[in-house]
């Protein structure tokens, strides 16, 4: 549901006739921009990636997508090279067997896991590794390296693969070995909740695609970003997480290695109607934090407390290229909103929090127990991925977002069964990208309407 509101209660309107033409021109421009955006969105929805096509093609029976059917090399999508040691599925997924990862062919200016304050000004390229030929080696009957016709965001890593004849190949017994299923991931961002959830889910999906258990999977993170609290969530999902400092100048034997679904090729960014294994993905994170799904209880705003979480956005240093920590889209009157909600709706428990102040474990626990989450559009709303079904998300937008609607969190909410409202500031004469005023009464009304909606939809989780 889309709502509109004013940014400030007292904004002078331009009413003079001399500005009528200007207003008409602005209206025409807005209409044109909306039409252009709609066309681009429709084009994107039709441009489903080849990987998504693999998912749909491999789906077999059932009312829910079950595309872990690419287990068999007999499938027509499956191409095999080097006696089964190199496998390409629909030109998108690359599976290697019985090989070696050699950290001696990996180059990195940092080892990662340093505080961001210690690398202020660091270039973004220095947070990624480069690899040379022979970084990955697999045995092959034909020592002529086969042409790998594969489309992937990891092609710069895939090009490092080399082969050696079976007679000359040996797996090192005096270095490290992984009996687990290995997946290679290169995180593009380490401090953005939304993109972390996308990459984490894609990795989870890659593992389930091969009928593997994430808890019996070893993830190799080939990046050297500074330390971040979101690092913890990778260890919640996967059994073993290996970082560059543990790879460089070491050799690892592997039995099965796959390059994960890259950021832009997965179901979230290609807008599938449903997300395979999303409930299992949620449960994996819940269980890692000792959360047991409770029995459902009756829901009533007047008789039972609802847990309301207001996500705050404050300046903080997250990236080396933003030394001041300045961020946009902050509530100008958060204190006023907090006081009003506590007074106007006493039958709620309101938690106003900047998520960066909490450990990842505490973030997961807070979001799981949240009935209604409210926040200005920002990456932190990516936590909707971990909300229970039949809860609610209220997203607040500055004026400019009405022209180019961002559906990231609306789509996520739909996929996990969370009710969604959006509110847009419609005052085009007030630039509110940095600070946005929202009337406390508007927030109160949105909460009451959302509470009525989630309570009428059934029992409270």
C-alpha positions as CSV (number, residue, x, y, z in Angstrom):
1,X,0.0,0.0,0.0
2,X,1.4,3.4,-1.0
3,X,0.7,6.4,1.1
4,X,1.6,10.1,0.6
5,X,2.3,12.8,3.1
6,X,3.8,16.2,3.8
7,X,7.5,16.6,4.8
8,X,6.9,19.6,7.1
9,X,3.7,20.8,8.7
10,X,4.5,24.4,7.7
11,X,5.8,24.8,4.2
12,X,5.1,27.9,2.1
13,X,3.4,27.1,-1.1
14,X,4.2,28.9,-4.4
15,X,0.7,30.2,-5.4
16,X,1.4,33.1,-7.7
17,X,0.1,32.9,-11.2
18,X,3.6,33.6,-12.6
19,X,4.6,30.1,-11.4
20,X,1.7,28.3,-13.0
21,X,3.7,27.4,-16.1
22,X,6.6,26.1,-14.0
23,X,4.2,23.9,-12.1
24,X,2.7,22.6,-15.3
25,X,6.2,21.9,-16.7
26,X,7.2,20.0,-13.4
27,X,4.1,17.9,-13.7
28,X,4.8,17.0,-17.3
29,X,8.4,16.1,-16.4
30,X,7.2,13.9,-13.5
31,X,4.7,12.0,-15.7
32,X,7.4,11.4,-18.4
33,X,9.9,10.2,-15.8
34,X,7.3,7.8,-14.3
35,X,6.5,6.4,-17.7
36,X,10.2,5.9,-18.5
37,X,10.8,4.2,-15.2
38,X,7.8,1.9,-15.8
39,X,9.2,0.9,-19.2
40,X,12.6,0.1,-17.7
41,X,11.1,-2.0,-14.9
42,X,9.0,-4.0,-17.3
43,X,12.0,-4.6,-19.5
44,X,14.1,-5.7,-16.5
45,X,11.3,-8.1,-15.4
46,X,11.4,-9.7,-18.9
47,X,15.2,-9.9,-18.9
48,X,15.4,-13.0,-16.8
49,X,19.0,-14.2,-16.5
50,X,20.3,-17.5,-17.9
51,X,20.9,-18.7,-14.4
52,X,17.2,-18.1,-13.5
53,X,16.4,-20.1,-16.7
54,X,18.5,-22.9,-15.3
55,X,16.5,-22.8,-12.2
56,X,13.2,-22.9,-14.0
57,X,14.3,-25.5,-16.5
58,X,15.6,-27.8,-13.7
59,X,12.4,-27.5,-11.7
60,X,10.7,-30.8,-11.4
61,X,7.1,-31.2,-10.1
62,X,5.6,-29.8,-6.9
63,X,3.9,-26.4,-6.4
64,X,7.1,-24.9,-5.2
65,X,10.2,-24.4,-7.2
66,X,12.5,-27.3,-6.5
67,X,15.5,-26.9,-8.7
68,X,18.1,-29.0,-7.0
69,X,17.8,-31.3,-10.0
70,X,21.1,-30.4,-11.5
71,X,22.8,-33.2,-9.5
72,X,23.1,-35.4,-12.5
73,X,25.6,-35.0,-15.4
74,X,23.1,-36.7,-17.6
75,X,21.0,-33.6,-17.7
76,X,21.1,-31.8,-21.1
77,X,22.2,-28.6,-19.4
78,X,25.3,-30.3,-18.1
79,X,28.7,-30.1,-19.9
80,X,31.6,-32.2,-18.7
81,X,35.3,-31.8,-19.3
82,X,38.5,-33.5,-18.0
83,X,36.9,-36.7,-17.0
84,X,34.2,-35.1,-14.9
85,X,36.6,-32.8,-13.1
86,X,35.3,-29.6,-14.8
87,X,31.5,-29.3,-15.1
88,X,29.5,-26.4,-16.6
89,X,25.7,-26.2,-16.0
90,X,23.8,-24.1,-18.6
91,X,26.9,-21.9,-19.0
92,X,26.3,-20.3,-15.7
93,X,27.4,-22.6,-12.9
94,X,30.9,-24.1,-12.7
95,X,31.6,-27.2,-10.6
96,X,35.2,-28.4,-10.2
97,X,36.3,-31.7,-8.7
98,X,39.5,-33.2,-7.1
99,X,41.6,-30.0,-7.4
100,X,43.8,-27.7,-5.5
101,X,43.5,-24.0,-4.5
102,X,47.0,-22.5,-4.3
103,X,47.3,-19.4,-2.2
104,X,50.7,-18.8,-3.6
105,X,49.0,-17.4,-6.7
106,X,46.8,-15.0,-4.8
107,X,47.7,-11.3,-4.4
108,X,46.2,-9.0,-1.9
109,X,47.4,-5.7,-0.4
110,X,45.5,-6.4,2.8
111,X,44.7,-9.6,4.7
112,X,41.3,-8.2,5.7
113,X,39.7,-8.2,9.2
114,X,41.1,-4.8,10.2
115,X,39.1,-2.0,11.7
116,X,37.8,0.4,9.1
117,X,39.3,3.3,11.1
118,X,42.8,1.9,10.3
119,X,42.3,1.9,6.5
120,X,40.5,5.3,6.0
121,X,41.1,6.5,2.4
122,X,41.9,3.0,1.1
123,X,40.9,2.5,-2.5
124,X,38.0,0.2,-3.2
125,X,40.1,-2.0,-5.5
126,X,42.5,-2.7,-2.6
127,X,39.6,-4.6,-0.9
128,X,39.7,-7.2,-3.6
129,X,42.2,-9.8,-4.5
130,X,43.8,-10.7,-7.8
131,X,44.8,-14.2,-8.8
132,X,47.2,-15.6,-11.3
133,X,47.0,-18.7,-13.5
134,X,47.2,-21.9,-11.4
135,X,45.4,-20.4,-8.5
136,X,43.1,-23.3,-9.0
137,X,44.4,-26.6,-10.6
138,X,42.4,-29.7,-11.6
139,X,43.6,-32.9,-13.1
140,X,42.8,-33.5,-16.8
141,X,43.4,-36.3,-19.2
142,X,44.0,-33.8,-21.9
143,X,46.6,-31.4,-20.8
144,X,45.2,-28.9,-23.3
145,X,43.1,-26.6,-21.3
146,X,39.4,-26.8,-22.4
147,X,37.6,-23.6,-23.4
148,X,35.3,-22.7,-20.6
149,X,32.1,-21.3,-22.1
150,X,30.7,-19.9,-18.9
151,X,29.0,-16.6,-18.1
152,X,29.6,-15.5,-14.5
153,X,30.4,-12.5,-12.4
154,X,33.4,-14.6,-11.2
155,X,35.0,-14.9,-14.6
156,X,38.1,-13.0,-13.4
157,X,38.6,-15.9,-10.9
158,X,37.5,-18.6,-13.3
159,X,40.3,-17.5,-15.7
160,X,42.9,-18.6,-13.2
161,X,42.0,-22.3,-13.5
162,X,44.7,-24.5,-15.0
163,X,44.9,-28.2,-15.6
164,X,47.7,-30.8,-15.4
165,X,47.9,-34.3,-16.6
166,X,46.7,-37.1,-14.2
167,X,50.2,-38.6,-14.0
168,X,51.8,-35.3,-13.0
169,X,49.0,-34.3,-10.6
170,X,49.1,-34.8,-6.9
171,X,47.1,-33.4,-4.1
172,X,49.3,-32.1,-1.3
173,X,49.0,-34.2,1.9
174,X,51.0,-31.8,4.0
175,X,48.8,-28.8,3.5
176,X,45.2,-28.0,4.3
177,X,42.3,-30.1,3.0
178,X,38.6,-29.6,2.8
179,X,36.4,-32.7,2.7
180,X,33.4,-30.4,2.7
181,X,31.6,-29.0,-0.3
182,X,33.5,-25.7,-1.1
183,X,31.9,-22.6,-2.5
184,X,33.8,-19.5,-3.6
185,X,32.3,-16.1,-2.9
186,X,33.6,-12.6,-3.6
187,X,31.5,-10.1,-1.5
188,X,31.0,-6.8,-3.3
189,X,30.0,-5.1,0.0
190,X,30.5,-6.0,3.6
191,X,28.5,-3.3,5.4
192,X,25.2,-3.1,3.5
193,X,22.5,-5.4,4.9
194,X,20.5,-5.6,1.7
195,X,23.4,-6.7,-0.5
196,X,24.7,-9.0,2.2
197,X,21.4,-10.8,2.3
198,X,21.4,-11.1,-1.5
199,X,24.9,-12.6,-1.6
200,X,24.3,-14.8,1.4
201,X,21.0,-16.1,0.0
202,X,22.6,-16.7,-3.4
203,X,25.4,-18.7,-1.7
204,X,22.8,-20.7,0.3
205,X,20.9,-21.4,-2.9
206,X,24.0,-22.5,-4.7
207,X,24.7,-25.1,-2.0
208,X,21.1,-26.4,-1.9
209,X,21.1,-26.6,-5.7
210,X,23.7,-29.4,-5.4
211,X,21.8,-31.2,-2.6
212,X,24.4,-30.1,0.0
213,X,24.0,-29.1,3.6
214,X,25.1,-25.6,4.3
215,X,26.4,-26.6,7.7
216,X,28.7,-29.1,5.9
217,X,29.9,-26.5,3.4
218,X,33.1,-24.5,3.4
219,X,32.8,-20.9,2.1
220,X,36.0,-19.2,0.8
221,X,35.5,-15.5,1.0
222,X,37.9,-14.0,-1.6
223,X,37.9,-10.4,-0.5
224,X,39.8,-8.3,2.0
225,X,37.2,-5.8,3.3
226,X,37.6,-4.3,6.7
227,X,35.9,-6.1,9.7
228,X,32.2,-5.6,9.9
229,X,29.4,-7.0,12.1
230,X,27.7,-8.6,9.1
231,X,30.7,-11.0,8.8
232,X,29.1,-12.9,11.7
233,X,26.0,-13.9,9.6
234,X,28.1,-16.0,7.2
235,X,29.2,-18.2,10.1
236,X,25.6,-18.5,11.2
237,X,24.7,-20.1,7.8
238,X,27.7,-22.1,6.8
239,X,29.8,-24.7,8.7
240,X,33.2,-23.2,7.9
241,X,34.2,-19.8,6.6
242,X,37.7,-19.4,5.2
243,X,39.2,-16.0,4.6
244,X,42.1,-14.7,2.6
245,X,44.5,-14.8,5.5
246,X,43.9,-18.5,5.7
247,X,44.3,-19.0,2.0
248,X,47.3,-16.9,1.1
249,X,50.6,-18.9,1.0
250,X,48.8,-22.2,1.7
251,X,47.4,-24.9,-0.5
252,X,43.9,-26.5,-0.1
253,X,42.8,-29.8,-1.6
254,X,39.1,-30.0,-2.5
255,X,36.8,-32.7,-3.7
256,X,34.0,-30.4,-4.9
257,X,34.2,-26.7,-5.5
258,X,31.6,-24.4,-7.1
259,X,31.6,-20.7,-7.9
260,X,28.6,-19.2,-6.2
261,X,25.7,-17.4,-7.9
262,X,26.9,-13.9,-8.3
263,X,25.2,-10.8,-7.0
264,X,23.1,-9.9,-10.1
265,X,22.2,-13.4,-11.3
266,X,20.1,-14.8,-8.5
267,X,16.4,-14.9,-8.0
268,X,16.2,-11.7,-5.9
269,X,17.7,-9.4,-8.5
270,X,16.0,-11.1,-11.4
271,X,12.6,-10.8,-9.6
272,X,11.3,-14.4,-9.5
273,X,7.7,-14.7,-8.2
274,X,9.0,-16.7,-5.3
275,X,12.3,-17.5,-3.6
276,X,13.2,-21.2,-3.4
277,X,14.2,-22.3,0.0
278,X,13.6,-18.9,1.6
279,X,11.9,-20.4,4.6
280,X,14.8,-22.9,5.1
281,X,17.2,-20.0,4.8
282,X,15.4,-18.1,7.6
283,X,15.2,-21.2,9.8
284,X,19.0,-21.8,9.4
285,X,19.7,-18.3,10.8
286,X,17.1,-18.6,13.5
287,X,18.5,-22.0,14.7
288,X,22.1,-20.6,14.7
289,X,20.9,-18.1,17.2
290,X,18.9,-20.5,19.4
291,X,15.5,-19.2,18.2
292,X,12.7,-21.7,18.3
293,X,9.5,-20.7,16.5
294,X,6.9,-20.1,19.2
295,X,3.2,-21.2,19.1
296,X,0.9,-18.7,17.6
297,X,-1.0,-16.3,20.0
298,X,-4.1,-14.2,19.5
299,X,-3.3,-10.7,18.1
300,X,-5.0,-7.5,19.3
301,X,-3.5,-4.0,19.5
302,X,-5.7,-3.1,22.5
303,X,-5.2,-6.3,24.5
304,X,-1.7,-7.4,23.8
305,X,1.6,-5.7,23.2
306,X,2.9,-5.6,19.7
307,X,6.7,-5.2,19.3
308,X,7.4,-2.1,17.1
309,X,10.9,-1.6,15.9
310,X,11.9,1.9,14.6
311,X,15.1,1.7,12.6
312,X,17.2,4.9,13.1
313,X,19.7,6.2,10.7
314,X,22.6,8.0,12.2
315,X,26.0,9.0,10.8
316,X,28.7,6.3,11.3
317,X,31.8,5.2,9.5
318,X,31.2,2.0,7.6
319,X,33.5,2.4,4.5
320,X,37.0,3.7,4.1
321,X,35.9,6.1,1.4
322,X,33.4,7.9,3.7
323,X,35.7,9.1,6.6
324,X,33.0,11.5,8.0
325,X,30.4,8.7,8.2
326,X,27.8,11.1,6.7
327,X,24.6,9.3,5.5
328,X,21.4,10.5,4.0
329,X,17.7,9.9,4.6
330,X,17.6,10.5,8.4
331,X,14.5,11.4,10.4
332,X,14.6,15.0,11.5
333,X,12.2,14.5,14.4
334,X,12.9,10.9,15.6
335,X,12.7,12.0,19.3
336,X,9.2,13.5,18.7
337,X,8.0,10.4,16.9
338,X,9.3,8.1,19.7
339,X,7.6,10.2,22.5
340,X,4.3,10.4,20.6
341,X,4.1,6.6,19.8
342,X,4.8,5.7,23.4
343,X,2.1,8.1,24.6
344,X,-0.5,7.5,21.8
345,X,-0.2,3.7,21.5
346,X,0.8,2.5,25.0
347,X,-0.2,-1.1,24.1
348,X,3.0,-1.5,22.1
349,X,6.6,-2.0,23.0
350,X,8.6,0.4,20.9
351,X,12.3,-0.2,20.3
352,X,14.1,2.6,18.5
353,X,17.5,1.5,17.5
354,X,20.5,2.0,15.2
355,X,21.2,-1.6,14.1
356,X,24.9,-0.9,13.8
357,X,25.1,-0.6,17.6
358,X,24.0,-4.2,18.0
359,X,25.9,-7.5,17.5
360,X,24.6,-9.6,14.6
361,X,23.1,-12.1,17.0
362,X,21.2,-9.3,18.8
363,X,20.0,-7.9,15.5
364,X,18.6,-11.3,14.4
365,X,16.8,-11.7,17.8
366,X,15.4,-8.2,17.6
367,X,14.1,-8.6,14.1
368,X,12.7,-12.0,14.7
369,X,10.5,-10.8,17.6
370,X,9.4,-7.6,15.7
371,X,5.8,-7.4,14.7
372,X,6.0,-4.1,12.9
373,X,9.2,-2.6,11.5
374,X,9.4,1.1,10.5
375,X,12.2,2.9,8.8
376,X,13.2,5.4,6.2
377,X,14.4,3.7,3.0
378,X,17.8,2.3,3.6
379,X,19.9,-0.9,3.6
380,X,18.9,-1.8,7.2
381,X,15.4,-2.7,6.0
382,X,17.0,-5.7,4.3
383,X,16.4,-7.3,7.7
384,X,12.8,-7.8,6.5
385,X,14.3,-11.1,5.1
386,X,14.3,-12.4,8.7
387,X,10.9,-11.2,9.8
388,X,8.2,-13.8,10.5
389,X,5.2,-14.2,8.1
390,X,2.2,-12.0,8.9
391,X,4.2,-9.3,10.5
392,X,4.5,-5.8,8.9
393,X,7.0,-3.4,7.3
394,X,6.4,0.3,6.9
395,X,8.9,2.0,4.6
396,X,9.2,5.8,4.5
397,X,10.4,7.5,1.3
398,X,11.7,11.0,0.5
399,X,10.0,12.8,-2.4
400,X,12.5,11.8,-5.1
401,X,11.8,8.1,-4.7
402,X,8.3,8.5,-6.0
403,X,9.7,9.3,-9.4
404,X,11.9,6.2,-9.5
405,X,10.2,3.7,-7.2
406,X,12.6,1.3,-5.4
407,X,10.9,-2.0,-4.7
408,X,13.8,-3.9,-3.0
409,X,12.2,-4.2,0.4
410,X,8.6,-4.4,-0.9
411,X,9.6,-7.4,-3.0
412,X,11.5,-9.0,-0.1
413,X,8.5,-8.5,2.2
414,X,6.3,-10.2,-0.4
415,X,8.6,-13.2,-0.7
416,X,8.7,-13.8,3.1
417,X,5.0,-13.2,3.7
418,X,5.3,-9.8,5.4
419,X,2.7,-7.2,5.0
420,X,4.0,-4.0,3.4
421,X,3.0,-0.3,3.5
422,X,5.0,2.6,1.9
423,X,4.7,6.3,2.6
424,X,6.0,9.0,0.3
425,X,6.6,12.6,1.1
426,X,4.8,14.5,-1.7
427,X,6.2,18.0,-1.0
428,X,8.3,18.6,-4.1
429,X,9.4,22.0,-2.8
430,X,11.4,20.6,0.1
431,X,14.7,18.8,-0.5
432,X,14.6,16.0,2.1
433,X,17.3,13.6,1.0
434,X,19.3,14.3,4.1
435,X,16.7,15.0,6.7
436,X,13.1,14.1,6.5
437,X,10.3,15.2,8.7
438,X,7.4,12.8,9.2
439,X,4.4,13.8,11.3
440,X,4.2,11.6,14.5
441,X,0.4,11.4,13.8
442,X,1.2,9.9,10.4
443,X,3.4,7.3,12.0
444,X,0.7,6.6,14.6
445,X,-2.0,6.1,11.9
446,X,0.3,3.8,9.8
447,X,1.0,1.6,12.9
448,X,-2.7,1.3,13.7
449,X,-3.6,0.4,10.2
450,X,-0.8,-2.1,9.9
451,X,-1.7,-3.6,13.3
452,X,-5.3,-4.1,12.2
453,X,-4.1,-5.7,9.0
454,X,-1.7,-8.2,10.5
455,X,-4.2,-9.1,13.2
456,X,-7.0,-9.6,10.8
457,X,-4.9,-11.8,8.6
458,X,-4.9,-14.5,11.3
459,X,-3.1,-15.4,14.5
460,X,0.0,-13.6,15.6
461,X,3.3,-15.6,15.2
